[in-house]
Amino acid sequence: MPLPIPAPRDSGFTSTTAVPLYWARYGEPGRPVLILLHGGPGADHRYLLPQMLHLAAKYDLLLYDQRGGGQSRASDNSPIGWRDHVADLAAVCQEYDIASPSVLGYSWGGMLALLYAIAQSQHASLPKPARLVLISPAPVTSEYRAEFDANLRARGNAPAIADERAILMASDLRERDPDAYRQRIFELGVAGYFYDPANARNLTPFRVVGRVQQSTWDSLGDFDLRPDIGRLQVMARIVHGRDDPIPPASSIDVARALKTEPVFLDRCGHVPYVERPEQLWEAIDPFLASTDAAASG
């Protein structure tokens, strides 16, 4: 079963964004600030926890539910696009006086970090990111996204997962223990993201607001971020599981564009903070430590 999530040291809602965004902070104040962006789009920050709180041992960790998900629900059903998410991230930085944000993005959050950096390079009034850490970043072209979708469908329908789904449907668990049934449904729903589907039991359950996810991806159209990424000048670390359904070639292209080398984790799918946390921290911690001074300068 998922691990318990500690209470944040502080939390609340933004006052300067178009939609009030729920935020939470972990770690000691006065330390360097890290903004941690969750995936989705249309999800919330809690499924990164408690594992990603490793970062709160050395940093003031700021997370928020992106517009349309979690506790940051919009009051209407207007489409939410990538520009809205970028504007929200800029507003969060400005509201909390983060002049040179260090941004750590997971999955879609990694792509949002890149979209923000691209937007900032074109609009100098936005706070310039000091460094980016991209964990399992979302595909950066439409072609890679199509490949990811096909990979995930195939893995979700693999015989082992299909057999477990059939066993669950034939059981009386739904009537006998509804909470356990919902947990098992969730685990089987995300199993295709993992190298070992059994590791899904350690992921904090979450839900994605489908209309937010769809409108955000629709807003990107037929996209290829690589040319714009290649014009960025930012310190970066990219970490990707070798068995991620997102094509490793996408992260290779991002790393090449940013003039760095990607770090690949063996026996790891899309959720390294659950499947290979020690290897993940070995890839991230030295980079953060070696760039702390430059990021704060």
C-alpha positions as CSV (number, residue, x, y, z in Angstrom):
1,M,0.0,0.0,0.0
2,P,1.1,3.6,-0.6
3,L,3.2,5.3,2.1
4,P,1.7,8.0,4.3
5,I,2.3,11.6,3.2
6,P,3.6,14.0,5.9
7,A,1.9,17.4,6.3
8,P,3.6,20.3,4.7
9,R,5.2,23.0,6.8
10,D,3.0,25.5,5.1
11,S,0.3,25.6,2.4
12,G,-2.3,27.9,0.9
13,F,-3.6,29.3,-2.4
14,T,-2.0,31.8,-4.8
15,S,-3.6,35.2,-5.1
16,T,-2.1,36.4,-8.4
17,T,-2.9,33.6,-10.8
18,A,-6.0,33.5,-13.0
19,V,-7.3,30.5,-10.9
20,P,-6.2,30.2,-7.3
21,L,-3.6,27.4,-7.2
22,Y,-3.1,25.2,-4.1
23,W,0.5,25.1,-3.0
24,A,2.5,23.2,-0.3
25,R,6.0,23.7,1.0
26,Y,8.3,21.2,2.6
27,G,11.8,21.6,4.1
28,E,13.3,24.4,6.1
29,P,12.8,28.1,5.1
30,G,15.9,29.9,4.1
31,R,17.3,27.0,2.1
32,P,17.5,27.2,-1.7
33,V,14.1,27.0,-3.3
34,L,13.2,24.1,-5.7
35,I,10.0,24.2,-7.6
36,L,8.7,20.7,-8.2
37,L,6.2,20.3,-11.1
38,H,4.0,17.3,-11.2
39,G,2.9,15.4,-14.3
40,G,-0.5,15.0,-16.0
41,P,-1.6,17.5,-17.1
42,G,-4.7,17.5,-15.0
43,A,-3.2,15.7,-12.0
44,D,-2.0,17.0,-8.7
45,H,1.2,17.2,-6.7
46,R,0.5,14.5,-4.0
47,Y,1.4,11.5,-6.2
48,L,5.0,12.7,-6.1
49,L,4.9,12.2,-2.4
50,P,6.3,11.0,-0.1
51,Q,9.3,9.7,-2.1
52,M,10.2,13.1,-3.7
53,L,10.4,14.6,-0.2
54,H,14.0,13.4,-0.3
55,L,14.7,16.8,-1.8
56,A,13.3,18.6,1.2
57,A,16.3,17.5,3.3
58,K,18.4,20.2,1.6
59,Y,15.9,22.5,-0.1
60,D,12.9,24.6,0.4
61,L,10.6,22.5,-1.8
62,L,7.6,24.2,-3.3
63,L,4.9,22.2,-5.1
64,Y,1.5,23.3,-6.4
65,D,-1.5,21.7,-8.1
66,Q,-1.5,23.0,-11.7
67,R,-4.6,24.7,-13.0
68,G,-7.5,22.3,-13.4
69,G,-6.3,19.5,-11.2
70,G,-6.2,18.6,-7.5
71,Q,-7.3,21.6,-5.4
72,S,-6.7,24.1,-8.2
73,R,-9.9,23.5,-10.0
74,A,-11.2,26.2,-12.4
75,S,-14.7,27.5,-11.7
76,D,-15.8,26.8,-15.3
77,N,-14.9,24.3,-18.1
78,S,-13.0,26.7,-20.3
79,P,-10.1,24.9,-22.1
80,I,-6.8,25.1,-20.4
81,G,-3.8,25.2,-22.7
82,W,0.0,25.1,-22.3
83,R,0.2,28.9,-22.3
84,D,-2.0,29.0,-19.2
85,H,0.3,26.6,-17.4
86,V,3.4,28.6,-18.3
87,A,1.7,31.8,-17.2
88,D,0.8,30.2,-13.9
89,L,4.4,29.1,-13.3
90,A,5.6,32.6,-14.0
91,A,3.1,34.0,-11.6
92,V,4.0,31.5,-8.9
93,C,7.7,32.6,-9.2
94,Q,6.8,36.3,-9.0
95,E,4.3,35.9,-6.2
96,Y,6.8,34.1,-4.0
97,D,9.7,36.3,-5.1
98,I,11.7,33.5,-6.8
99,A,13.9,35.6,-9.1
100,S,15.9,32.7,-10.7
101,P,13.8,29.5,-10.2
102,S,15.4,26.1,-10.0
103,V,12.7,23.9,-11.6
104,L,12.4,20.1,-11.3
105,G,9.8,18.7,-13.6
106,Y,8.5,15.2,-13.7
107,S,6.8,13.7,-16.8
108,W,4.5,16.5,-18.2
109,G,6.1,18.7,-15.5
110,G,9.4,18.3,-17.3
111,M,7.8,19.4,-20.5
112,L,6.2,22.4,-18.7
113,A,9.6,23.3,-17.4
114,L,10.9,23.3,-21.0
115,L,7.9,25.3,-22.3
116,Y,8.5,27.8,-19.5
117,A,12.2,28.1,-20.3
118,I,11.4,28.6,-24.0
119,A,8.8,31.3,-23.2
120,Q,11.2,33.1,-20.9
121,S,13.9,33.1,-23.6
122,Q,11.4,35.1,-25.7
123,H,10.0,37.3,-22.9
124,A,12.8,38.6,-20.7
125,S,10.3,40.0,-18.2
126,L,9.7,36.5,-16.9
127,P,12.0,35.1,-14.2
128,K,14.8,33.2,-15.9
129,P,15.3,29.6,-14.8
130,A,18.6,29.0,-13.1
131,R,18.6,25.3,-13.8
132,L,16.3,22.5,-14.9
133,V,16.1,18.9,-13.7
134,L,13.9,16.8,-16.0
135,I,12.8,13.4,-14.7
136,S,11.1,11.1,-17.3
137,P,10.1,14.2,-19.3
138,A,7.1,13.9,-21.6
139,P,7.7,13.4,-25.3
140,V,8.9,16.6,-27.0
141,T,7.5,15.9,-30.5
142,S,4.1,14.7,-31.7
143,E,5.8,11.6,-33.2
144,Y,7.4,10.6,-29.9
145,R,4.0,11.1,-28.2
146,A,2.3,8.8,-30.7
147,E,5.1,6.2,-30.0
148,F,4.5,6.6,-26.3
149,D,0.8,6.1,-26.6
150,A,1.3,2.9,-28.6
151,N,3.9,1.6,-26.1
152,L,1.6,2.3,-23.1
153,R,-1.4,0.6,-24.7
154,A,0.6,-2.5,-25.5
155,R,2.1,-2.7,-22.0
156,G,-1.2,-2.1,-20.3
157,N,-2.7,-5.0,-22.3
158,A,0.3,-7.4,-21.6
159,P,-0.9,-10.9,-20.7
160,A,0.3,-10.6,-17.1
161,I,-1.6,-7.4,-16.5
162,A,-4.6,-8.6,-18.4
163,D,-4.7,-11.8,-16.3
164,E,-4.5,-9.8,-13.0
165,R,-7.4,-7.6,-14.3
166,A,-9.5,-10.7,-15.0
167,I,-8.8,-12.2,-11.6
168,L,-9.9,-9.0,-10.0
169,M,-13.1,-8.8,-12.0
170,A,-13.9,-12.3,-11.1
171,S,-13.3,-11.8,-7.3
172,D,-15.7,-10.4,-4.7
173,L,-13.2,-7.8,-3.5
174,R,-15.4,-4.9,-4.7
175,E,-18.2,-6.0,-2.3
176,R,-15.9,-7.2,0.4
177,D,-13.4,-4.4,0.6
178,P,-14.3,-1.4,-1.7
179,D,-11.1,0.5,-0.7
180,A,-8.8,-2.4,-1.5
181,Y,-10.7,-2.9,-4.8
182,R,-10.2,0.8,-5.8
183,Q,-6.5,0.6,-4.9
184,R,-6.1,-2.5,-7.1
185,I,-8.0,-0.9,-10.0
186,F,-5.5,2.0,-9.7
187,E,-2.5,-0.3,-9.6
188,L,-3.5,-2.2,-12.7
189,G,-4.4,1.1,-14.5
190,V,-0.8,2.4,-14.1
191,A,1.0,-0.9,-14.2
192,G,2.1,-0.3,-17.8
193,Y,4.3,2.7,-16.7
194,F,6.5,0.4,-14.6
195,Y,9.4,-2.0,-15.4
196,D,7.9,-4.3,-12.7
197,P,4.1,-3.8,-12.6
198,A,4.2,-4.9,-8.9
199,N,5.9,-1.6,-8.1
200,A,2.7,0.2,-8.8
201,R,1.5,-0.6,-5.3
202,N,4.0,2.0,-4.0
203,L,2.7,4.9,-6.0
204,T,0.3,7.3,-4.2
205,P,-3.0,7.1,-6.0
206,F,-4.2,10.0,-8.1
207,R,-6.7,10.9,-10.8
208,V,-6.3,13.0,-14.0
209,V,-9.0,15.4,-15.1
210,G,-9.4,14.2,-18.6
211,R,-10.7,17.4,-20.2
212,V,-7.7,19.3,-18.8
213,Q,-5.3,16.7,-20.1
214,Q,-6.9,16.8,-23.5
215,S,-7.2,20.5,-23.9
216,T,-3.5,21.0,-22.8
217,W,-2.2,18.5,-25.4
218,D,-4.6,19.9,-28.0
219,S,-3.2,23.3,-27.5
220,L,0.3,22.1,-28.5
221,G,-1.0,21.0,-31.9
222,D,1.6,19.2,-34.1
223,F,4.6,20.0,-32.0
224,D,8.3,19.7,-32.1
225,L,10.1,21.5,-29.2
226,R,13.6,20.5,-30.2
227,P,14.6,23.6,-32.2
228,D,13.4,26.0,-29.4
229,I,15.1,23.8,-26.8
230,G,18.4,24.0,-28.8
231,R,18.4,27.8,-28.3
232,L,18.2,27.6,-24.5
233,Q,21.2,28.4,-22.3
234,V,20.4,26.7,-19.0
235,M,22.1,24.2,-16.7
236,A,20.2,20.9,-17.0
237,R,20.1,17.3,-15.9
238,I,17.9,14.7,-17.7
239,V,17.0,11.4,-16.1
240,H,15.1,8.7,-17.9
241,G,14.3,5.0,-17.2
242,R,15.5,2.6,-19.9
243,D,12.1,0.8,-19.8
244,D,10.0,3.9,-19.8
245,P,7.1,3.8,-22.4
246,I,8.2,7.3,-23.4
247,P,10.8,6.7,-26.0
248,P,14.3,7.2,-24.6
249,A,15.2,9.0,-27.9
250,S,13.1,11.9,-26.8
251,S,15.3,12.5,-23.8
252,I,18.4,11.9,-25.8
253,D,17.2,14.7,-28.2
254,V,16.5,17.0,-25.3
255,A,19.9,16.4,-23.7
256,R,21.7,16.9,-27.1
257,A,19.8,20.2,-27.6
258,L,20.8,21.3,-24.1
259,K,24.4,20.2,-24.6
260,T,24.4,17.7,-21.7
261,E,24.3,13.9,-21.3
262,P,21.2,12.1,-20.3
263,V,21.3,9.7,-17.4
264,F,19.5,6.3,-18.0
265,L,18.4,4.1,-15.1
266,D,18.4,0.4,-15.7
267,R,15.4,-1.8,-14.8
268,C,13.3,1.3,-14.5
269,G,10.1,2.5,-16.2
270,H,8.4,5.9,-16.0
271,V,8.4,6.3,-12.2
272,P,12.0,6.2,-11.0
273,Y,11.2,7.8,-7.7
274,V,9.2,4.7,-6.9
275,E,11.2,2.0,-8.8
276,R,14.8,3.2,-8.5
277,P,14.9,6.0,-5.9
278,E,18.6,5.4,-4.9
279,Q,19.8,5.6,-8.5
280,L,17.6,8.6,-9.1
281,W,19.1,10.5,-6.2
282,E,22.6,9.5,-7.3
283,A,21.9,11.1,-10.6
284,I,20.2,14.3,-9.2
285,D,21.9,15.1,-5.9
286,P,25.4,15.7,-7.2
287,F,24.1,17.9,-10.1
288,L,22.1,20.0,-7.6
289,A,25.0,20.3,-5.2
290,S,27.5,21.3,-7.9
291,T,25.2,24.0,-9.3
292,D,23.8,25.4,-6.0
293,A,26.3,28.3,-6.0
294,A,25.7,29.2,-9.7
295,A,22.0,29.0,-9.3
296,S,21.9,31.4,-6.4
297,G,24.4,33.8,-7.9
